[in-house]
Amino acid sequence: MANQFLIKDTMQNMKAMDSTEIAALESGTYACVQLLGYHEKGDTPAPIIYQ
């Protein structure tokens, strides 16, 4: 389903994405990545969306 967010808790989790998640982003299954924190979940004022 398109236009869904791939949600990651931290930047470390985002950097550790596996090939299946990357392929899903490239194919349009996910519209973008929503990052819930940088070092730990909730340490940013709002989620960060990477398109």
A tleap script that builds the chain and sets N, CA, C and O, in Angstrom:
source leaprc.protein.ff14SB
mol = sequence {
  NMET ALA ASN GLN PHE LEU ILE LYS ASP THR
  MET GLN ASN MET LYS ALA MET ASP SER THR
  GLU ILE ALA ALA LEU GLU SER GLY THR TYR
  ALA CYS VAL GLN LEU LEU GLY TYR HIE GLU
  LYS GLY ASP THR PRO ALA PRO ILE ILE TYR
  CGLN
}
set mol.1.N position { 0.855 -1.179 0.000 }
set mol.1.CA position { 0.000 0.000 0.000 }
set mol.1.C position { 0.894 1.233 0.000 }
set mol.1.O position { 1.750 1.374 0.873 }
set mol.2.N position { 0.711 2.108 -0.946 }
set mol.2.CA position { 1.534 3.312 -1.061 }
set mol.2.C position { 1.127 4.357 -0.029 }
set mol.2.O position { 0.071 4.266 0.597 }
set mol.3.N position { 1.987 5.342 0.127 }
set mol.3.CA position { 1.754 6.484 1.006 }
set mol.3.C position { 1.735 6.108 2.479 }
set mol.3.O position { 1.075 6.772 3.279 }
set mol.4.N position { 2.431 5.081 2.836 }
set mol.4.CA position { 2.592 4.708 4.233 }
set mol.4.C position { 3.997 5.094 4.668 }
set mol.4.O position { 4.913 5.160 3.849 }
set mol.5.N position { 4.161 5.348 5.954 }
set mol.5.CA position { 5.472 5.663 6.502 }
set mol.5.C position { 6.158 4.384 6.966 }
set mol.5.O position { 5.516 3.508 7.547 }
set mol.6.N position { 7.440 4.276 6.715 }
set mol.6.CA position { 8.271 3.264 7.349 }
set mol.6.C position { 8.776 3.936 8.619 }
set mol.6.O position { 9.520 4.913 8.540 }
set mol.7.N position { 8.394 3.442 9.769 }
set mol.7.CA position { 8.689 4.118 11.036 }
set mol.7.C position { 9.915 3.498 11.689 }
set mol.7.O position { 10.011 2.281 11.848 }
set mol.8.N position { 10.859 4.373 12.067 }
set mol.8.CA position { 12.071 3.973 12.773 }
set mol.8.C position { 12.172 4.798 14.051 }
set mol.8.O position { 11.879 5.994 14.053 }
set mol.9.N position { 12.588 4.151 15.135 }
set mol.9.CA position { 12.683 4.836 16.429 }
set mol.9.C position { 13.879 5.777 16.521 }
set mol.9.O position { 13.764 6.857 17.100 }
set mol.10.N position { 15.027 5.389 15.963 }
set mol.10.CA position { 16.252 6.191 16.091 }
set mol.10.C position { 17.013 6.225 14.766 }
set mol.10.O position { 16.733 5.444 13.857 }
set mol.11.N position { 17.966 7.128 14.672 }
set mol.11.CA position { 18.807 7.208 13.490 }
set mol.11.C position { 19.620 5.919 13.327 }
set mol.11.O position { 19.856 5.477 12.203 }
set mol.12.N position { 20.042 5.325 14.422 }
set mol.12.CA position { 20.771 4.053 14.369 }
set mol.12.C position { 19.912 2.984 13.690 }
set mol.12.O position { 20.412 2.220 12.865 }
set mol.13.N position { 18.622 2.927 14.032 }
set mol.13.CA position { 17.714 1.971 13.390 }
set mol.13.C position { 17.544 2.279 11.911 }
set mol.13.O position { 17.432 1.369 11.091 }
set mol.14.N position { 17.525 3.550 11.576 }
set mol.14.CA position { 17.367 3.938 10.171 }
set mol.14.C position { 18.602 3.531 9.369 }
set mol.14.O position { 18.481 3.030 8.251 }
set mol.15.N position { 19.781 3.745 9.935 }
set mol.15.CA position { 21.012 3.373 9.246 }
set mol.15.C position { 21.141 1.854 9.098 }
set mol.15.O position { 21.852 1.375 8.214 }
set mol.16.N position { 20.467 1.112 9.946 }
set mol.16.CA position { 20.563 -0.353 9.926 }
set mol.16.C position { 19.435 -1.012 9.129 }
set mol.16.O position { 19.190 -2.209 9.279 }
set mol.17.N position { 18.754 -0.246 8.290 }
set mol.17.CA position { 17.667 -0.825 7.497 }
set mol.17.C position { 18.183 -1.990 6.662 }
set mol.17.O position { 19.295 -1.939 6.136 }
set mol.18.N position { 17.377 -3.034 6.542 }
set mol.18.CA position { 17.794 -4.172 5.738 }
set mol.18.C position { 17.361 -3.996 4.283 }
set mol.18.O position { 16.634 -3.061 3.949 }
set mol.19.N position { 17.808 -4.889 3.440 }
set mol.19.CA position { 17.554 -4.764 2.000 }
set mol.19.C position { 16.060 -4.841 1.666 }
set mol.19.O position { 15.622 -4.240 0.686 }
set mol.20.N position { 15.286 -5.559 2.452 }
set mol.20.CA position { 13.839 -5.647 2.213 }
set mol.20.C position { 13.166 -4.293 2.423 }
set mol.20.O position { 12.313 -3.885 1.634 }
set mol.21.N position { 13.555 -3.604 3.489 }
set mol.21.CA position { 12.991 -2.278 3.762 }
set mol.21.C position { 13.411 -1.275 2.698 }
set mol.21.O position { 12.600 -0.455 2.268 }
set mol.22.N position { 14.655 -1.328 2.274 }
set mol.22.CA position { 15.144 -0.412 1.239 }
set mol.22.C position { 14.412 -0.667 -0.070 }
set mol.22.O position { 14.026 0.277 -0.759 }
set mol.23.N position { 14.218 -1.932 -0.415 }
set mol.23.CA position { 13.486 -2.278 -1.637 }
set mol.23.C position { 12.044 -1.791 -1.562 }
set mol.23.O position { 11.497 -1.336 -2.566 }
set mol.24.N position { 11.423 -1.879 -0.397 }
set mol.24.CA position { 10.047 -1.404 -0.221 }
set mol.24.C position { 9.964 0.109 -0.407 }
set mol.24.O position { 8.986 0.611 -0.961 }
set mol.25.N position { 10.969 0.830 0.046 }
set mol.25.CA position { 11.015 2.282 -0.166 }
set mol.25.C position { 11.185 2.607 -1.650 }
set mol.25.O position { 10.504 3.480 -2.188 }
set mol.26.N position { 12.095 1.895 -2.295 }
set mol.26.CA position { 12.368 2.148 -3.710 }
set mol.26.C position { 11.187 1.792 -4.603 }
set mol.26.O position { 10.976 2.433 -5.632 }
set mol.27.N position { 10.418 0.784 -4.225 }
set mol.27.CA position { 9.285 0.342 -5.048 }
set mol.27.C position { 8.020 1.166 -4.808 }
set mol.27.O position { 7.049 1.045 -5.555 }
set mol.28.N position { 8.029 2.005 -3.767 }
set mol.28.CA position { 6.858 2.826 -3.489 }
set mol.28.C position { 5.905 2.233 -2.466 }
set mol.28.O position { 4.845 2.804 -2.214 }
set mol.29.N position { 6.258 1.099 -1.872 }
set mol.29.CA position { 5.428 0.522 -0.812 }
set mol.29.C position { 5.313 1.509 0.345 }
set mol.29.O position { 4.246 1.677 0.936 }
set mol.30.N position { 6.431 2.155 0.654 }
set mol.30.CA position { 6.454 3.217 1.652 }
set mol.30.C position { 6.778 4.519 0.947 }
set mol.30.O position { 7.633 4.552 0.062 }
set mol.31.N position { 6.103 5.592 1.332 }
set mol.31.CA position { 6.345 6.900 0.729 }
set mol.31.C position { 7.598 7.550 1.312 }
set mol.31.O position { 8.300 8.282 0.616 }
set mol.32.N position { 7.880 7.282 2.600 }
set mol.32.CA position { 9.021 7.904 3.259 }
set mol.32.C position { 9.310 7.205 4.580 }
set mol.32.O position { 8.611 6.274 4.980 }
set mol.33.N position { 10.348 7.673 5.239 }
set mol.33.CA position { 10.710 7.156 6.562 }
set mol.33.C position { 10.353 8.210 7.594 }
set mol.33.O position { 10.687 9.384 7.436 }
set mol.34.N position { 9.676 7.788 8.648 }
set mol.34.CA position { 9.360 8.682 9.754 }
set mol.34.C position { 10.267 8.291 10.917 }
set mol.34.O position { 10.202 7.172 11.427 }
set mol.35.N position { 11.115 9.237 11.326 }
set mol.35.CA position { 12.071 9.018 12.401 }
set mol.35.C position { 11.502 9.616 13.682 }
set mol.35.O position { 11.187 10.805 13.725 }
set mol.36.N position { 11.370 8.795 14.728 }
set mol.36.CA position { 10.714 9.232 15.966 }
set mol.36.C position { 11.666 9.871 16.972 }
set mol.36.O position { 11.217 10.433 17.971 }
set mol.37.N position { 12.962 9.794 16.727 }
set mol.37.CA position { 13.957 10.401 17.598 }
set mol.37.C position { 15.318 10.259 16.959 }
set mol.37.O position { 15.491 9.450 16.048 }
set mol.38.N position { 16.284 11.025 17.417 }
set mol.38.CA position { 17.617 10.906 16.822 }
set mol.38.C position { 18.449 9.868 17.586 }
set mol.38.O position { 18.784 8.820 17.034 }
set mol.39.N position { 18.778 10.148 18.827 }
set mol.39.CA position { 19.569 9.197 19.617 }
set mol.39.C position { 18.673 8.190 20.335 }
set mol.39.O position { 19.042 7.029 20.510 }
set mol.40.N position { 17.489 8.653 20.750 }
set mol.40.CA position { 16.517 7.766 21.376 }
set mol.40.C position { 15.121 8.236 20.996 }
set mol.40.O position { 14.913 9.410 20.688 }
set mol.41.N position { 14.190 7.333 21.020 }
set mol.41.CA position { 12.816 7.646 20.638 }
set mol.41.C position { 12.274 8.786 21.502 }
set mol.41.O position { 12.327 8.728 22.731 }
set mol.42.N position { 11.752 9.827 20.837 }
set mol.42.CA position { 11.147 10.942 21.546 }
set mol.42.C position { 12.090 12.082 21.893 }
set mol.42.O position { 11.676 13.024 22.567 }
set mol.43.N position { 13.354 12.029 21.451 }
set mol.43.CA position { 14.270 13.115 21.821 }
set mol.43.C position { 14.256 14.284 20.834 }
set mol.43.O position { 15.091 15.183 20.935 }
set mol.44.N position { 13.335 14.283 19.897 }
set mol.44.CA position { 13.135 15.428 19.002 }
set mol.44.C position { 11.756 16.014 19.293 }
set mol.44.O position { 10.874 15.294 19.763 }
set mol.45.N position { 11.550 17.301 19.025 }
set mol.45.CA position { 10.262 17.924 19.328 }
set mol.45.C position { 9.093 17.302 18.553 }
set mol.45.O position { 7.957 17.291 19.028 }
set mol.46.N position { 9.384 16.795 17.374 }
set mol.46.CA position { 8.360 16.151 16.540 }
set mol.46.C position { 9.056 15.116 15.676 }
set mol.46.O position { 10.263 15.209 15.455 }
set mol.47.N position { 8.316 14.128 15.182 }
set mol.47.CA position { 8.935 13.150 14.271 }
set mol.47.C position { 9.532 13.839 13.040 }
set mol.47.O position { 9.019 14.858 12.577 }
set mol.48.N position { 10.606 13.277 12.527 }
set mol.48.CA position { 11.270 13.802 11.336 }
set mol.48.C position { 10.894 12.907 10.169 }
set mol.48.O position { 11.001 11.685 10.266 }
set mol.49.N position { 10.455 13.502 9.069 }
set mol.49.CA position { 10.037 12.729 7.913 }
set mol.49.C position { 11.052 12.906 6.794 }
set mol.49.O position { 11.308 14.022 6.341 }
set mol.50.N position { 11.625 11.795 6.355 }
set mol.50.CA position { 12.587 11.776 5.249 }
set mol.50.C position { 11.881 11.248 4.019 }
set mol.50.O position { 11.404 10.113 4.003 }
set mol.51.N position { 11.814 12.085 2.976 }
set mol.51.CA position { 11.137 11.670 1.751 }
set mol.51.C position { 12.102 11.304 0.686 }
set mol.51.O position { 11.695 10.930 -0.414 }
savepdb mol mol.pdb
quit
